[in-house]
C-alpha cells in the first residue's frame, strides 16, 4: 500500500473528526462514508463517560477537535517532509497503550501506519472504544488497511518491535519482558511551569488550561510551578477562577476532598481556592486537584535542574525562559512533530 494512500486516509479522518464539537456538531455531506459512521460516532462520544468516568463529553470533544486540527494535509506533509520511507520493509509493531486521556495512543498508531509498518494494538481498559472506531473508519476508506491493523485483548505475539506506555513500575516490567525487541518504553513524566511574576492575566488563565484539561491526568498537564522567592499567588488564583466548575464533577471533587484531607492531617501548609490546593513540595508529580510549587532565587538554577531531570519532564511552560518551552495554554495541543518524551517515533520506526 502506497504511503500517499495512507496519508490521504488520515487526511480524510481529520475531515471526519472536524465535524464534531461540544456545542455544534454538524454533518458535512462531503465527508467520505459519513452515512455509515457519523451517527455512530456521536453515540460513542455520548457513551464514553460510561466507559471511563473521566471521559466527559467536554474532554472527549477536546481530544477529537485537537486531532482534527492536527490531521490536515498541510500538517501531515510538514511532519513527514524530513523522512525517507522508500526503504521500509513492513514489520509488525506492538503498541501497549495508556488510557489516562482520550485517544492518548493515537499518535503512536498513526506513526506506525504512516511509516509503512503494521500495528498490533493492546488498548488500555480505560480507553477501549475510540481508537478501534477510528481504525474502522480508516479501513472503510481503504480496505487494504485491514491487513495493517490488528487489535488484541490476549497475549501479544508475532511482533518485531514494541512501543509501550505505562507507569514507572510497569515500565520496568516492559523493559525486562521486551528486552530482546527494539522498543520505546515510556514511563511516568510530568510537566512544569516557570513563572517570573511578570505574566499577564491571560498567561495565568491559559496556565489554568494546562493544569485542568483532562482533569490533570495527562503527562502534559502542569503539576509543578517554579515561582520567584516571595511570589504572590493572588493573581494566579484570580486568573484560574474560570476553571471553578471542575469541582462540580464528582470524581474530581472526591480527589480534591481526599487529597486536601491527607495534606491537612499531615500538617502541610496549603494554599486553597476551594477547587485546587497548591503545596510547597520538591516533587514534580502532584495528585489530582493539587499542584506543587517551589521557590527559586536564580532562574538559571531551575533551568539547570530541569536539564538534569529531563527524563522526568514532558513539557516546560514559560514565556521563553527555556529553549524549548511551550507557551501558556498550549500543552494539550501538540503538533504532529512534538514527540512524547522527545523520542522521534518515526525515526525509531524507520530504523527497525
Residue, then its C-alpha position, 0 to 999 in steps of 0.5 A: x500500500x502506497x504511503x500517499x494512500x495512507x496519508x490521504x486516509x488520515x487526511x480524510x479522518x481529520x475531515x471526519x473528526x472536524x465535524x464534531x464539537x461540544x456545542x455544534x456538531x454538524x454533518x458535512x455531506x462531503x465527508x467520505x462514508x459519513x452515512x455509515x459512521x457519523x451517527x455512530x460516532x456521536x453515540x460513542x462520544x455520548x457513551x464514553x463517560x460510561x466507559x471511563x468516568x473521566x471521559x466527559x463529553x467536554x474532554x472527549x470533544x477536546x481530544x477529537x477537535x485537537x486531532x482534527x486540527x492536527x490531521x490536515x494535509x498541510x500538517x501531515x506533509x510538514x511532519x513527514x517532509x524530513x523522512x525517507x520511507x522508500x526503504x521500509x520493509x513492513x514489520x509488525x509493531x506492538x503498541x501497549x497503550x495508556x488510557x489516562x486521556x482520550x485517544x492518548x495512543x493515537x499518535x503512536x498508531x498513526x506513526x506506525x501506519x504512516x511509516x509503512x509498518x503494521x500495528x498490533x494494538x493492546x488498548x488500555x481498559x480505560x480507553x477501549x472504544x475510540x481508537x478501534x472506531x477510528x481504525x474502522x473508519x480508516x479501513x472503510x476508506x481503504x480496505x487494504x488497511x485491514x491487513x495493517x491493523x490488528x487489535x488484541x485483548x490476549x497475549x501479544x505475539x508475532x511482533x518485531x518491535x514494541x512501543x509501550x506506555x505505562x507507569x514507572x513500575x510497569x515500565x520496568x516490567x516492559x523493559x525486562x519482558x521486551x528486552x530482546x525487541x527494539x522498543x520505546x518504553x515510556x514511563x511516568x513524566x510530568x510537566x512544569x511551569x516557570x513563572x517570573x511574576x511578570x505574566x499577564x492575566x491571560x498567561x495565568x488563565x491559559x496556565x489554568x488550561x494546562x493544569x485542568x484539561x483532562x482533569x490533570x491526568x495527562x503527562x502534559x498537564x502542569x503539576x509543578x510551578x517554579x515561582x520567584x522567592x516571595x511570589x504572590x499567588x493572588x493573581x494566579x488564583x484570580x486568573x484560574x477562577x474560570x476553571x471553578x466548575x471542575x469541582x462540580x464533577x464528582x470524581x474530581x471533587x472526591x480527589x480534591x476532598x481526599x487529597x486536601x484531607x491527607x495534606x491537612x492531617x499531615x500538617x502541610x501548609x496549603x494554599x486553597x481556592x476551594x477547587x485546587x490546593x497548591x503545596x510547597x513540595x520538591x516533587x514534580x508529580x502532584x495528585x489530582x486537584x493539587x499542584x506543587x510549587x517551589x521557590x527559586x532565587x536564580x532562574x538559571x538554577x531551575x533551568x539547570x535542574x530541569x536539564x538534569x531531570x529531563x527524563x522526568x519532564x514532558x513539557x516546560x511552560x514559560x514565556x521563553x525562559x527555556x529553549x524549548x518551552x511551550x507557551x501558556x495554554x498550549x500543552x494539550x495541543x501538540x503538533x504532529x512533530x512534538x514527540x512524547x518524551x522527545x523520542x522521534x517515533x518515526x525515526x525509531x520506526x524507520x530504523x527497525 
